[in-house]
Amino acid sequence: MIWQDIVLAAGSWLMVSFQMPTLLSKTRKPHVLTALLTGIVLLIFTGVFLSLSFFIAAVATFLEAGIALTLALQSYKMKVIRI
């Protein structure tokens, strides 16, 4: 196990825990495009981590991407408009 894998995974698990209140909130959501682009970038990062055999970080980042894409869907359903 490479130390970089552990550090990246720990950061992703922290981000997952930080996103949970937003995911569970009924009214506080990010803009659709912000959440969508974040999810797409995190999916790309997941592929990069897999190519480097950083499997722990890949799993955590994939979960983080799933949360971001779920937030995008929730925001879209709420029709959140930010100025």
BAROGU-838567 format. One line per 5 residues: number of its first residue (from 1); their letters; for each residue y, z, x of N, C-alpha, C, O, CB. Coordinates in steps of 0.05 Angstrom, whole numbers, plus 5000, padded with zeros to 4 digits. Each point is the difference from the previous one (the first is absolute). Glycine has a CB too. Example, Ala and Ser with C-alpha at 12.3 -4.5 7.8 and 13.67 -1.06 7.14 Angstrom:
residues 2
1> as> 4886,5156,5264,5024,5000,4982,5024,5000,5018,5000,5013,5021,4977,5012,4941; 5044,4961,5031,5024,5001,5016,5022,5014,4985,5022,5004,5010,4965,4953,5014
end
This chain:
residues 83
1> miwqd> 4976,5000,5017,5024,5000,4983,5025,5000,5018,5003,5017,5018,4972,5008,4945; 5042,4956,5032,5024,4997,5016,5023,5017,4988,5003,5002,4976,4983,4951,5037; 5029,5060,5005,5021,5018,4990,5021,4986,4983,5011,5012,4982,4981,5015,5059; 5013,4947,4965,5020,4985,4984,4991,4998,4970,5016,5001,4982,4997,4973,5059; 4961,5023,4955,4988,4998,4973,5006,5026,4985,5008,4999,4977,4956,4970,5039
6> ivlaa> 5033,5053,4997,5004,5026,4988,5030,5004,4993,5007,5010,4978,4953,5009,5047; 5057,4974,4994,5029,5004,4995,5010,4982,4977,5015,5009,4983,4991,5002,5066; 4985,4964,4951,5009,4982,4979,4988,5008,4973,5014,4999,4980,4989,4964,5053; 4973,5047,4967,4988,5009,4975,5014,5025,4990,5005,5002,4976,4951,4979,5038; 5051,5037,5003,5014,5024,4992,5027,4993,4988,5008,5012,4979,4969,5014,5057
11> gswlm> 5037,4955,4976,5026,4991,4988,4996,4988,4973,5016,5005,4982,5001,4987,5064; 4962,4992,4951,4995,4987,4974,4993,5021,4979,5009,4998,4977,4977,4960,5046; 4997,5062,4984,4993,5021,4981,5024,5016,4992,5003,5008,4977,4951,4994,5042; 5065,5003,4999,5025,5013,4993,5016,4984,4981,5010,5010,4980,4990,5012,5064; 5001,4952,4961,5015,4982,4981,4987,5000,4973,5015,4999,4980,4999,4973,5059
16> vsfqm> 4960,5028,4960,4986,5001,4974,5008,5025,4985,5006,4999,4976,4955,4975,5043; 5039,5049,4995,5007,5025,4987,5029,5000,4991,5007,5012,4980,4959,5012,5048; 5052,4963,4988,5028,4999,4993,5005,4982,4976,5020,5004,4985,4992,5005,5062; 4971,4971,4949,5004,4981,4978,4988,5010,4973,5007,4990,4979,4992,4973,5054; 4984,5057,4968,4987,5010,4976,5020,5009,4978,4995,4994,4977,4967,5020,5052
21> ptlls> 5059,5001,4978,5019,5008,4978,5012,4976,4986,5004,5000,4976,5006,5042,5050; 4997,4937,4989,5011,4976,4988,4979,4986,4983,5006,4990,4978,5025,5005,5061; 4945,5004,4971,4978,4987,4985,4995,5014,4973,4996,4987,4980,4984,4998,5063; 5022,5042,4957,4994,5015,4976,5024,5004,4982,4997,5008,4977,4969,5015,5049; 5058,4971,4984,5024,5003,4984,5001,4980,4977,4991,4977,5003,5033,5040,5037
26> ktrkp> 4986,4991,4937,5003,4982,4978,5026,4984,5000,5002,4980,4987,4969,5052,4987; 5048,4977,5041,5027,4987,4999,5010,4991,5027,5017,4982,5001,4992,5046,4961; 4982,4983,5060,5011,4993,5027,4982,4980,5014,4978,5007,5009,5043,5038,4994; 4988,4930,4998,4984,4979,5013,5018,4984,5018,5024,4997,4994,4945,5001,4966; 5020,4990,5061,5017,4983,5018,5003,4973,4986,4987,4994,4980,4996,5029,5062
31> hvlta> 5035,4961,4969,5003,4972,4989,4974,4985,5004,4986,5005,5019,5064,4996,4992; 4945,4981,4971,4975,4985,5000,4996,4985,5027,4979,5001,5012,5025,4993,4938; 5017,4992,5059,4997,4985,5025,4996,5017,5024,4985,4993,5018,5044,4972,4962; 4984,5058,5020,4996,5019,5023,4971,5009,5001,4988,4999,5022,5059,5017,4974; 4942,4992,4982,4972,5009,4999,4981,4977,5006,4980,5004,5014,5033,5032,4953
36> lltgi> 4992,4941,5022,4982,4977,5004,5000,4991,5029,4978,4996,5011,5031,4990,4942; 5014,5011,5059,5001,4992,5028,4988,5021,5019,4987,4994,5020,5054,4979,4970; 4963,5053,5003,4988,5021,5016,4970,4998,4999,4986,5003,5020,5053,5027,4971; 4950,4966,4985,4971,4997,4996,4989,4977,5016,4979,5002,5012,5025,5018,4943; 5010,4957,5044,4990,4976,5014,5000,5005,5031,4981,4993,5013,5037,4978,4949
41> vllif> 5003,5041,5048,5002,5006,5029,4978,5019,5008,4988,4997,5021,5062,4995,4978; 4945,5028,4984,4979,5020,5007,4972,4987,4999,4983,5008,5015,5046,5028,4966; 4967,4944,5002,4974,4986,5000,4997,4984,5026,4978,4998,5011,5024,4999,4938; 5020,4991,5060,5000,4986,5026,4993,5020,5022,4984,4994,5018,5050,4971,4965; 4979,5058,5017,4994,5021,5020,4971,5008,4999,4988,5004,5021,5059,5012,4975
46> tgvfl> 4942,4985,4980,4971,5007,4997,4983,4980,5015,4981,5007,5014,5028,5015,4942; 4997,4952,5041,4986,4979,5014,5002,5003,5030,4981,4996,5015,5026,4974,4946; 5017,5036,5048,5004,5004,5029,4984,5024,5010,4987,4998,5021,5060,4982,4975; 4953,5042,4989,4985,5023,5009,4970,4994,5000,4986,5009,5019,5050,5021,4962; 4955,4955,5000,4971,4993,5000,4994,4982,5024,4978,5003,5013,5021,5000,4937
51> slsff> 5019,4979,5058,4995,4983,5023,4999,5015,5026,4988,4992,5019,5034,4971,4956; 4991,5060,5025,5001,5018,5024,4978,5021,4999,4998,5017,5018,5051,4975,4985; 4934,5007,4976,4979,5020,4996,5012,5028,4995,4987,5020,5007,4982,4953,5021; 5054,5029,4960,5012,5025,4992,4992,5005,4971,5017,4997,4982,5023,4998,5050; 4935,5012,4964,4989,5002,4973,5012,5023,4983,5004,4997,4976,4955,4983,5042
56> iaava> 5047,5042,4995,5011,5023,4985,5029,4993,4991,5007,5005,4977,4965,5027,5050; 5043,4956,4990,5028,4992,4993,4999,4978,4979,5017,4999,4983,4999,5014,5063; 4965,4969,4956,4998,4978,4980,4995,5011,4972,5012,4990,4981,4970,4980,5055; 5000,5049,4962,4994,5012,4974,5025,5014,4988,5007,4996,4977,4944,5010,5037; 5062,5010,5003,5024,5014,4990,5022,4981,4993,5014,5004,4980,4973,5035,5049
61> tflea> 5017,4940,4987,5021,4981,4995,4994,4983,4975,5018,4993,4985,4992,5006,5064; 4964,4995,4947,4992,4985,4976,5006,5017,4975,5010,4990,4980,4954,4986,5046; 5031,5050,4975,5007,5018,4978,5030,5001,4995,5009,4999,4978,4950,5028,5032; 5056,4974,5012,5029,5000,4998,5010,4974,4987,5018,5001,4984,4984,5028,5057; 4986,4949,4967,5007,4974,4988,4994,5000,4970,5015,4990,4984,4976,4987,5060
66> gialt> 4986,5034,4949,4993,5002,4972,5020,5016,4983,5006,4992,4978,4946,5004,5036; 5057,5025,4998,5021,5017,4986,5025,4984,4997,5013,5000,4979,4967,5042,5040; 5029,4944,5002,5024,4984,4999,4998,4978,4978,5019,4995,4985,4990,5015,5064; 4968,4977,4950,4996,4979,4980,4998,5011,4972,5009,4987,4981,4968,4985,5054; 5012,5052,4963,4999,5013,4974,5029,5008,4991,5007,4997,4976,4947,5020,5034
71> lalqs> 5062,4992,5009,5028,5006,4993,5015,4974,4992,5017,5001,4982,4982,5037,5051; 4995,4940,4980,5012,4975,4992,4993,4993,4971,5017,4992,4984,4982,4992,5064; 4976,5019,4945,4991,4995,4973,5013,5019,4980,5009,4992,4979,4947,4991,5039; 5045,5043,4989,5013,5019,4982,5029,4993,4996,5011,5002,4978,4956,5033,5038; 5047,4958,5006,5028,4993,4998,5004,4975,4983,5019,4999,4984,4989,5021,5061
76> ykmkv> 4974,4961,4958,5002,4975,4984,4997,5006,4971,5014,4990,4983,4968,4984,5055; 4998,5044,4955,4996,5007,4972,5023,5015,4989,5006,4998,4976,4945,5003,5033; 5063,5015,5008,5023,5015,4990,5025,4983,5000,5020,5007,4989,4960,5035,5029; 5019,4934,4995,5023,4983,5003,5023,5014,5014,5023,4999,4991,4963,4976,4968; 5007,5038,5063,5020,5014,5016,5019,4981,5012,4992,4981,5014,4975,5056,4996
81> iri> 5059,4968,4986,5021,4982,5011,5018,5018,5016,5011,5020,4990,4987,4947,4971; 5005,5027,5064,5018,5015,5018,5023,4981,5008,4996,4976,5003,4966,5054,5014; 5061,4982,4987,5023,4984,5009,5005,5006,5030,5018,4989,5012,5003,5012,4942
end
